[in-house]
Amino acid sequence: MTAGNPQTLVSDDWNRRAPAFDGVASHVVQAGLWRETLAAAFQAGEPRDVVDLGTGTGASALIAAGLGHRGRACDGSEA
C-alpha cells in the first residue's frame, strides 16, 4: 500500500468493492438473523435512536428502522 490519506485509501477500497458487496454481505444474505439479533440487542419497549457508522449498504440501519427505531446511517464511501 502506498502512503496517502487514510480516509481516501479506505474510501477508494470500499468504492471498488461496493458493486459486489450486497451479494455476499451477511447482513443482506441473512437479514432475518440480523433482524432477530438487533431486536434482542435493543430490547426496546420504545423507539431508540440508532446510528449505523460505516453503514455500507445501509441494511442494518434499515432493519433498525423496520423495528420502529429512529435510524441514521453514515458511510465515507460514495458507492
Secondary structure as GFF3:
##gff-version 3
##sequence-region A 1 79
A	DSSP	alpha_helix	6	21	.	.	.	ID=ss1
A	DSSP	alpha_helix	26	29	.	.	.	ID=ss2
A	DSSP	alpha_helix	31	42	.	.	.	ID=ss3
A	DSSP	beta_strand	49	53	.	.	.	ID=ss4
A	DSSP	alpha_helix	59	66	.	.	.	ID=ss5
A	DSSP	beta_strand	70	74	.	.	.	ID=ss6
###
